[in-house]
Amino acid sequence: MTPKSRVPIFRPKLPMTQELLPYLQRIDNSQSYTNHGELVCEFEELIARFLGLPPSCVVLVANATLAIEGAIQTSQNQSNSWIVPSWTFAATAHALRNSGCEFAFGDIAQDWRLDLGALKNDDYALLDVVPFGDCIDLNRYMHLSSKVVVDAAVSLPLAKHIGTKLSPDVALVFSLHATKPISSGEGGIFCSSDVDWVARVRSWTRFGFSSTRIASSSGTNAKMSEYSAAVGIASFRAWPENEKKWIELSLWAKQLSERMGLKVQPSLHDNNLSPYWIIWSESRSRIELICAAMAQEGIETRRWWESGCHRMPLFSKVPLLGDLSNTDYFANRSIALPYFIDLTKEEKLFIESAFVKS
């Protein structure tokens, strides 16, 4: 390794070729490559069983951004007005913008989630975000009378049997991107206990087709391919073993952060499994010193969500609900460090050494 690329911010690890061969052979035999083939159906059934839902309540989508977009466009939200936290990845805001609906940015609370208590009325639909692999809290939405879409991108491993508690007005979206613990390389999951909503999303992913090849509603091409499903099934089946590695890694990251007098994001602080390691400090200069020390040692750092979507030029004219002071505060005092399942002992030592120098 060169000094400037000693430790990358992330190194994805998907199932190896040998693990995929049985599924690739099935694709060869079936000569079915897309259009809701055999492996996609099998993967949907695996996910549905894990979530505690019937297969009719789960749709696999080409990626999570499209899954959110499809959820919004088929939600039958009466007001066509949405609220979303600015503290999220840009894809969440892109999905709203691409859907052509009105939306506003809200601030976060101390737990890095949208501050629902600061919202004055419920004359809107909610696109909530579960930050950095945290648990999904369905109790947050019990007082709302409007539709809710939850961008729970990284939280699939923590969602076992959550479907048994899922209200028909709440839909969940998970990401299967290569950076996620369970991955199809690229892909997304939409699920809801409202089978009609699920059917609308499924139709939306197929050009608005349902039982015929006649478009009866708006739609696009957002189907998952059989090849992506093959990777996803292999990744899902490897999860019990990979989970142990993530738990071991999270323990190391949390303990090291505490030794350095630093705080970590709520999901890691609460011992939830997260594929992110984000440190933060009330001292902005401390974070800046750490970034400089890491850069000096060739260790990559990143602000995964930058300064919030409201600071991005494309979304600069989106209305704000308040001054978003908490978003600004945490965005300016946090940074992500290298964190991936096959982080080596040598790479860990590089990181620990850089911390000492900061």
C-alpha positions in Angstrom: 0.0 0.0 0.0 1.1 3.5 -0.7 1.1 5.9 2.3 -1.7 7.9 0.7 -4.1 4.9 0.5 -3.1 3.0 3.6 -6.7 2.6 4.9 -9.7 3.4 2.7 -13.0 4.6 4.3 -14.8 1.4 3.1 -13.9 -1.8 1.4 -17.1 -3.7 0.4 -17.1 -7.5 0.6 -19.8 -9.5 -1.2 -20.1 -13.3 -1.6 -17.2 -14.8 -3.5 -17.5 -16.5 -6.8 -17.7 -20.0 -5.3 -20.6 -19.0 -3.2 -22.5 -17.7 -6.2 -22.0 -20.6 -8.6 -25.1 -22.7 -7.5 -27.3 -19.6 -8.2 -25.6 -18.7 -11.4 -26.1 -22.3 -12.6 -29.8 -22.0 -11.9 -29.9 -18.8 -14.0 -28.1 -20.7 -16.8 -30.6 -23.5 -16.6 -33.7 -21.3 -16.4 -32.5 -18.8 -19.0 -34.6 -16.3 -17.0 -32.6 -13.1 -16.2 -35.1 -10.5 -15.0 -38.9 -9.8 -14.9 -39.4 -11.3 -11.4 -37.7 -14.6 -12.0 -37.2 -17.6 -9.8 -34.4 -16.2 -7.7 -36.1 -12.8 -7.1 -39.1 -14.7 -5.8 -37.0 -16.8 -3.6 -35.1 -13.8 -2.2 -38.4 -12.0 -1.6 -39.6 -15.0 0.4 -36.4 -15.1 2.5 -36.7 -11.4 3.3 -40.5 -11.7 4.0 -39.9 -14.6 6.4 -37.1 -12.6 8.2 -39.3 -9.5 8.6 -42.3 -11.6 9.7 -44.5 -10.7 6.6 -46.1 -12.7 3.9 -44.3 -12.6 0.5 -47.1 -10.5 -0.9 -46.0 -7.7 1.4 -42.4 -7.4 0.0 -41.1 -6.1 -3.3 -37.4 -6.2 -4.4 -36.4 -3.1 -6.4 -33.4 -2.3 -8.5 -32.1 0.1 -5.8 -33.3 1.7 -2.6 -33.6 5.2 -4.2 -36.1 3.9 -6.7 -37.8 2.0 -3.8 -38.4 5.3 -2.0 -39.5 7.0 -5.1 -42.0 4.2 -5.9 -43.2 4.3 -2.3 -43.9 8.1 -2.6 -45.6 7.9 -6.0 -47.9 5.1 -5.0 -48.6 6.2 -1.4 -51.9 7.9 -2.3 -50.9 10.7 0.0 -53.8 13.2 -0.2 -51.8 16.4 0.4 -48.8 15.5 -1.9 -46.7 17.3 0.7 -43.8 15.6 2.6 -41.4 16.3 5.4 -37.9 14.8 5.5 -34.9 15.4 7.7 -32.1 17.3 6.1 -29.7 15.0 7.9 -29.7 12.2 5.4 -28.0 11.0 2.3 -28.8 13.0 -0.8 -30.6 10.0 -2.4 -33.5 10.5 0.1 -34.1 14.0 -1.1 -33.6 13.1 -4.7 -36.4 10.5 -4.5 -38.8 13.3 -3.3 -37.6 15.7 -5.9 -37.9 13.1 -8.7 -41.4 12.3 -7.6 -42.5 15.9 -8.3 -44.0 16.4 -4.8 -43.6 19.3 -2.4 -41.4 18.7 0.5 -39.7 20.5 3.4 -36.6 19.8 5.5 -36.9 19.3 9.2 -34.3 19.4 12.0 -33.0 16.4 14.0 -33.1 15.8 17.7 -30.2 14.6 19.9 -30.7 11.1 18.7 -30.0 12.2 15.1 -33.6 11.4 14.0 -36.1 13.9 12.7 -37.5 15.9 15.6 -41.2 15.0 15.3 -42.0 17.0 18.5 -41.0 20.2 16.7 -43.5 19.7 13.9 -46.7 21.7 14.4 -49.3 19.7 12.6 -49.7 16.5 10.7 -51.0 17.9 7.4 -48.2 16.1 5.5 -46.8 12.7 4.8 -43.5 11.8 6.5 -40.4 10.4 4.9 -38.4 9.5 8.0 -34.8 8.4 8.1 -33.2 5.8 10.5 -29.7 7.1 10.9 -26.6 4.9 10.3 -28.0 1.5 11.1 -30.1 2.4 14.2 -33.2 0.5 15.3 -36.6 1.2 13.7 -38.9 2.7 16.2 -42.5 2.2 15.0 -43.9 4.0 18.1 -42.7 7.3 16.6 -45.6 7.2 14.1 -48.5 6.0 16.2 -49.9 9.6 16.6 -49.7 10.4 12.9 -52.7 10.0 10.6 -50.8 10.4 7.3 -48.7 8.0 5.3 -45.1 7.3 6.5 -42.2 6.0 4.5 -39.2 5.0 6.5 -35.8 5.1 4.8 -34.2 2.4 7.0 -31.4 1.9 4.5 -28.9 0.1 6.7 -31.2 -1.3 9.4 -32.3 -4.6 7.8 -30.3 -6.8 10.2 -32.2 -5.2 13.1 -35.6 -5.6 11.6 -36.3 -9.3 12.3 -40.0 -9.9 12.8 -40.8 -6.2 12.6 -43.6 -6.8 10.2 -45.8 -8.2 13.0 -46.0 -4.6 14.4 -46.2 -2.7 11.1 -49.2 -0.4 10.6 -50.7 -0.3 7.0 -49.9 3.4 6.9 -46.2 2.8 7.4 -43.8 1.4 4.7 -40.2 0.5 5.2 -37.4 0.7 2.6 -34.1 -1.0 3.0 -30.9 -0.8 0.9 -29.1 -3.8 -0.5 -26.2 -1.7 -1.8 -22.6 -3.0 -1.7 -22.0 -0.9 1.4 -24.7 -2.7 3.4 -24.3 -5.7 5.7 -26.7 -7.8 3.7 -26.2 -6.9 0.0 -27.2 -7.8 -3.6 -24.5 -5.4 -4.9 -27.2 -3.0 -5.8 -30.8 -3.2 -4.8 -33.6 -2.2 -2.5 -36.5 -3.6 -0.5 -40.0 -2.1 -0.1 -42.4 -3.6 2.4 -45.7 -2.8 4.0 -48.5 -4.7 5.7 -50.8 -2.9 3.2 -50.9 -5.4 0.4 -52.6 -2.9 -2.0 -49.7 -0.4 -1.5 -47.2 -3.2 -2.1 -49.1 -4.2 -5.3 -49.0 -0.6 -6.5 -45.2 -0.5 -6.0 -44.7 -3.8 -7.7 -46.7 -2.5 -10.7 -44.8 0.8 -10.6 -41.5 -1.2 -11.0 -42.9 -2.8 -14.1 -44.0 0.2 -16.2 -47.4 0.3 -14.5 -48.2 -3.2 -15.7 -50.1 -5.5 -13.3 -51.6 -8.7 -14.8 -51.3 -7.6 -18.4 -48.8 -5.7 -20.6 -51.0 -2.7 -20.6 -49.9 0.3 -18.5 -52.8 1.1 -16.1 -50.8 3.5 -13.8 -47.6 5.4 -13.7 -44.4 3.4 -13.5 -40.8 2.8 -14.6 -38.3 0.0 -15.0 -37.1 -0.7 -11.4 -37.1 -4.5 -11.4 -34.3 -6.4 -9.7 -32.4 -8.8 -12.0 -31.8 -12.5 -11.3 -28.1 -11.8 -11.0 -28.6 -9.3 -8.2 -30.9 -11.7 -6.5 -28.3 -14.4 -6.6 -25.8 -12.2 -4.8 -28.5 -11.2 -2.3 -29.5 -14.7 -1.5 -25.9 -15.7 -0.9 -25.3 -12.6 1.2 -28.4 -13.3 3.3 -27.4 -16.9 3.9 -24.0 -15.8 5.0 -25.4 -13.2 7.5 -25.2 -15.4 10.7 -21.5 -15.7 10.3 -20.9 -12.1 9.1 -23.0 -10.8 12.1 -20.3 -12.1 14.5 -17.6 -10.3 12.6 -19.6 -7.0 12.7 -20.2 -7.3 16.4 -16.5 -7.9 17.1 -15.6 -4.9 14.9 -18.2 -2.6 16.6 -16.8 -3.5 20.0 -13.3 -2.5 19.0 -14.4 0.8 17.4 -16.6 1.8 20.4 -13.9 1.0 22.9 -11.2 2.9 21.0 -13.5 5.9 20.7 -14.2 5.9 24.4 -10.4 5.7 25.2 -9.9 8.7 23.0 -12.6 10.6 24.9 -14.9 10.7 21.8 -18.6 9.9 21.3 -20.0 7.8 18.5 -23.2 7.9 16.6 -26.4 6.8 18.5 -26.6 3.4 16.7 -23.1 2.4 17.7 -23.5 4.0 21.2 -26.5 1.8 21.8 -24.6 -1.3 20.7 -26.7 -1.8 17.5 -25.0 -3.4 14.6 -24.0 -0.6 12.2 -21.6 -0.7 9.2 -20.6 2.9 10.0 -18.2 4.3 12.6 -18.8 7.9 13.2 -17.1 9.8 15.9 -18.2 13.2 17.2 -17.1 15.7 19.8 -18.5 18.9 21.2 -15.2 20.4 20.2 -15.2 21.1 16.5 -11.5 21.7 16.5 -10.9 18.2 18.0 -12.6 16.6 15.0 -10.5 18.8 12.7 -7.3 17.7 14.4 -8.3 14.0 14.1 -9.1 14.5 10.4 -5.7 16.1 9.8 -3.9 13.3 11.7 -5.7 10.6 9.7 -4.9 12.3 6.4 -1.2 12.6 7.4 -1.1 8.8 7.9 -3.0 8.0 4.7 -6.2 7.1 6.4 -9.4 8.2 4.7 -12.2 9.9 6.5 -15.6 11.0 5.2 -18.6 13.1 6.1 -21.2 10.6 4.8 -24.0 13.1 4.9 -21.9 16.2 4.4 -23.6 19.2 6.0 -27.1 18.1 5.4 -29.2 18.2 2.2 -30.3 21.8 2.9 -26.7 22.9 2.3 -26.5 21.4 -1.1 -27.1 23.7 -4.1 -29.7 21.4 -5.7 -31.9 21.6 -2.6 -31.1 25.2 -1.5 -34.7 26.4 -2.3 -36.4 23.6 -0.4 -38.4 25.2 2.6 -36.9 24.7 6.1 -39.0 23.9 9.2 -37.0 26.0 11.7 -33.3 26.9 11.6 -32.0 23.3 11.5 -29.5 24.1 14.3 -29.0 20.5 15.5 -28.3 19.4 11.9 -25.6 22.1 11.6 -24.2 21.2 15.0 -23.7 17.5 14.5 -22.7 17.8 10.9 -19.8 20.1 11.9 -18.7 18.0 14.8 -18.7 14.4 13.3 -16.6 12.4 10.9 -16.6 8.8 9.7 -13.6 6.6 10.0 -12.6 3.4 8.1 -15.0 0.6 9.1 -15.6 -2.6 7.2 -15.9 -6.3 7.8 -12.4 -7.3 6.8 -10.5 -4.4 8.4 -7.1 -6.0 9.1 -5.2 -6.0 12.3 -2.5 -3.8 10.6 -5.1 -1.3 9.5 -6.5 -1.1 13.0 -3.1 -0.4 14.3 -2.6 2.4 11.8 -5.9 4.0 13.0 -5.0 3.6 16.6 -1.6 5.2 16.0 -3.1 8.2 14.1 -5.5 8.8 17.0 -2.5 9.0 19.4 -0.9 11.6 17.1 -4.0 13.7 17.0 
